[in-house]
Amino acid sequence: MILKIPGRGFLKSYRSAKIIKVNPNPNIKNQKSFKWNKNFAYAVGLFTADGCLSSDGRHLEFSSKDKEQVENFAKCLKLKNSITGKSRGGDKIKRYRRIQFGNVRLYSFFQSIGLTPKKSLTLEKLLIPRKFLPDFLRGLLDGDGSICTYSHPESKNTQIKIRFSSGSYNFLKWLKSAVSLNFNIGGYIEKAKGVWNLVYCKRDGLKILKYLYYNKNLPCLKRKFEKAKFLIEINKNFNEFRWQNRYTCGRSQIGRGASLRS
């Protein structure tokens, strides 16, 4: 049974919660062969966004334009493999960093929770422990998400917008449901150029940031953490039970109609 986590005291609630039981694979028997913790869940989120399972059933690759991102992934999984350069789309310049390694057990484990080769358009439900859903989401946000602000068309107040992007509508549909069930946050899915976006604005955007960055000492991309910390700090008087809150960044801190994106 999945219970909703209330706005207050949510940490205590989800720490003792059970697994979100979606999409189990009965044909793979090593679903418990890896111990879940905040670092591993974060790495799973990163890999869901920017990882690749090769077709040989053994090798895995993670790549990103951010070297820090690849280093964080390697650190979370305690990998000692070299980080090398990589080019894409016929570009001769190696603008990306990647780490490649072979691990049959981890490959099979990733399959058991719902990841597949060539997952960009086929990704659907994943089996993620509820306790570590915020860490998984933070990895997903660092890999395929953005923290930005926009100017309200009428009030011109600067407001928060959090986006998770994917080529798979079904994956974002599952993600939206998982976030709604566990954190009581709405959100909506919109079509963008070549991708789908799961969007959380205003109050929901701020709540997502608080859930994802629940501690200072967490694996994360530093530049996004700094943006999140800034937005949380200037909205420190936020009260989710008061409808009159504006859930804005505040024109005095950012400037009227200014933009903040990461």
C-alpha positions in Angstrom: 0.0 0.0 0.0 1.3 3.5 -0.9 0.5 6.2 1.5 0.6 9.9 0.8 3.4 11.8 2.6 2.1 15.0 4.3 3.9 18.3 3.7 5.1 18.4 7.3 7.2 15.7 8.8 7.6 14.0 5.4 11.2 12.8 6.1 10.1 10.7 9.0 7.3 9.3 6.9 9.2 8.2 3.8 12.2 6.9 5.7 10.1 4.1 7.1 8.0 3.5 4.0 8.0 0.5 1.7 8.9 0.1 -1.9 6.8 1.6 -4.7 5.8 -1.7 -6.2 5.6 -1.0 -9.9 6.9 -3.0 -12.9 8.7 -5.9 -11.1 10.5 -8.4 -13.4 10.0 -11.9 -12.1 12.5 -13.3 -14.7 15.4 -11.6 -13.0 16.3 -12.9 -9.6 18.9 -10.4 -8.3 16.7 -7.4 -7.5 18.0 -7.4 -4.0 21.7 -7.9 -4.9 22.4 -4.2 -4.5 21.8 -2.2 -1.3 19.8 1.0 -1.8 21.1 4.1 -0.2 21.0 7.8 -1.1 24.2 7.6 -3.3 23.0 4.5 -5.2 19.5 6.0 -5.7 21.1 9.2 -7.0 23.3 7.2 -9.4 20.2 5.3 -10.7 18.5 8.7 -11.4 21.5 9.9 -13.3 21.8 6.7 -15.3 18.0 6.8 -16.1 18.7 10.2 -17.6 22.1 9.8 -19.3 23.1 6.2 -19.1 23.2 3.4 -21.7 22.9 -0.3 -21.4 24.8 -1.9 -24.3 23.2 -4.7 -26.3 25.8 -7.3 -25.1 24.2 -7.7 -21.6 27.3 -6.7 -19.8 28.6 -3.2 -20.5 27.3 0.1 -19.2 28.1 3.7 -20.2 27.3 7.0 -18.6 28.1 10.3 -20.3 27.5 14.0 -19.8 28.8 17.4 -20.8 29.4 18.1 -17.1 32.6 16.4 -15.9 31.4 16.9 -12.4 28.3 14.8 -13.2 30.4 11.9 -14.4 32.6 12.1 -11.4 29.6 12.1 -9.1 28.2 9.0 -10.8 31.6 7.2 -10.5 31.9 8.2 -6.9 28.4 7.0 -6.0 29.0 3.6 -7.5 32.7 3.5 -6.4 34.0 3.0 -9.9 37.7 3.2 -10.6 37.4 3.3 -14.4 38.9 6.2 -16.4 36.8 9.1 -17.5 37.4 9.8 -21.2 36.2 12.2 -23.8 33.4 11.5 -26.3 32.0 13.2 -29.4 28.4 13.0 -30.7 26.5 13.6 -33.9 29.6 13.6 -36.1 31.2 16.3 -34.1 35.0 15.8 -34.1 35.4 17.7 -30.8 34.9 15.6 -27.7 32.6 17.9 -25.8 31.2 15.1 -23.5 32.8 13.1 -20.7 32.0 9.4 -20.2 32.8 6.4 -18.1 32.4 2.8 -19.4 32.5 -0.4 -17.4 31.4 -4.0 -17.4 29.2 -5.4 -14.7 26.8 -8.2 -15.4 25.1 -8.0 -12.0 24.5 -4.3 -12.2 23.3 -4.6 -15.8 20.8 -7.3 -14.7 19.8 -5.3 -11.7 19.0 -2.2 -13.8 16.9 -4.4 -16.1 15.1 -5.7 -13.1 13.9 -2.2 -12.0 12.7 -1.4 -15.5 15.7 0.1 -17.4 16.4 -1.3 -20.9 18.8 -0.8 -23.8 17.8 2.0 -26.2 15.5 3.3 -23.4 15.0 6.9 -24.6 11.6 6.4 -26.2 10.6 3.1 -24.5 11.2 3.9 -20.8 8.1 3.3 -18.6 7.6 2.4 -15.0 10.6 1.9 -12.7 10.9 0.0 -9.4 12.3 2.6 -6.9 12.2 2.3 -3.1 9.9 5.0 -1.8 12.5 5.9 0.9 15.0 6.9 -1.8 12.6 8.5 -4.3 13.9 12.0 -3.6 17.5 10.9 -4.3 16.4 9.2 -7.5 14.5 12.4 -8.5 17.5 14.6 -7.7 19.7 12.4 -10.1 17.0 12.6 -12.7 16.8 16.4 -12.3 20.6 16.8 -12.6 20.6 14.7 -15.7 17.5 15.6 -17.7 15.9 18.4 -15.7 16.1 22.1 -15.2 15.5 24.6 -12.4 14.4 27.9 -13.9 12.1 30.9 -13.3 9.7 32.8 -15.4 7.9 36.1 -15.3 4.1 35.9 -14.6 2.3 37.5 -17.5 0.1 39.7 -15.3 1.9 40.4 -12.0 5.4 40.2 -13.6 6.5 38.4 -10.4 9.3 35.9 -10.9 8.1 32.4 -10.2 9.7 28.9 -10.0 9.5 26.3 -12.7 11.0 22.8 -12.3 11.1 20.5 -15.4 11.9 16.8 -15.9 12.4 16.0 -19.6 12.1 12.6 -21.4 11.5 11.2 -24.9 9.0 8.8 -23.3 5.6 10.1 -22.4 4.8 6.9 -20.5 7.8 7.4 -18.2 6.8 10.9 -17.3 3.2 9.7 -16.7 4.5 7.2 -14.2 6.8 9.7 -12.6 4.0 12.2 -12.2 1.9 9.5 -10.6 4.7 8.5 -8.2 5.4 12.0 -7.1 1.7 12.7 -6.7 1.1 9.6 -4.6 4.1 10.0 -2.4 4.5 13.8 -2.0 0.9 15.0 -2.8 2.2 17.3 -5.6 0.4 17.9 -8.8 2.4 18.9 -11.9 1.5 18.6 -15.6 3.0 17.1 -18.7 3.6 19.2 -21.8 4.9 18.6 -25.3 8.2 20.4 -26.2 10.4 20.2 -29.3 11.5 16.5 -29.5 10.7 15.7 -25.9 8.0 15.7 -23.2 8.3 17.8 -20.0 6.9 17.1 -16.6 6.5 20.5 -15.1 6.1 21.8 -11.5 5.5 25.5 -11.1 5.1 28.0 -8.2 4.1 26.2 -4.9 4.7 22.7 -6.4 8.1 23.7 -7.7 9.2 25.0 -4.4 7.9 21.8 -2.6 9.8 19.6 -5.1 13.0 21.5 -4.4 12.5 21.0 -0.6 11.9 17.3 -1.0 14.9 16.8 -3.3 17.4 18.9 -1.3 16.4 17.7 2.2 20.0 17.8 3.4 23.2 19.8 2.7 25.4 16.7 2.3 23.9 15.0 -0.7 25.3 13.9 -4.0 24.2 16.5 -6.6 25.4 18.8 -9.3 26.8 21.8 -7.5 25.4 24.5 -9.8 21.8 23.2 -9.5 22.2 22.8 -5.8 23.2 26.4 -5.5 20.1 27.5 -7.5 17.8 25.3 -5.4 19.4 26.6 -2.2 18.9 30.2 -3.3 15.2 29.7 -4.2 14.5 27.8 -1.0 16.2 30.5 1.1 14.3 33.4 -0.4 11.1 31.5 0.1 11.9 30.4 3.7 8.6 31.9 5.0 6.6 29.7 2.6 3.6 28.1 4.3 1.9 25.4 2.1 -1.3 25.7 4.1 -1.8 29.4 3.4 -3.4 30.0 0.0 -2.4 33.7 0.0 1.2 32.8 -0.5 2.6 34.0 -3.8 5.3 31.3 -4.2 7.5 33.7 -6.0 11.2 34.3 -6.0 10.7 38.0 -5.1 11.5 40.9 -7.4 13.8 42.4 -4.8 16.1 39.4 -4.8 16.2 38.6 -8.6 14.7 41.7 -10.3 11.4 42.3 -12.0 10.9 39.7 -14.8 14.5 38.4 -14.4 15.3 34.8 -15.3 17.2 32.1 -13.4 17.9 28.8 -15.2 20.1 25.7 -14.6 
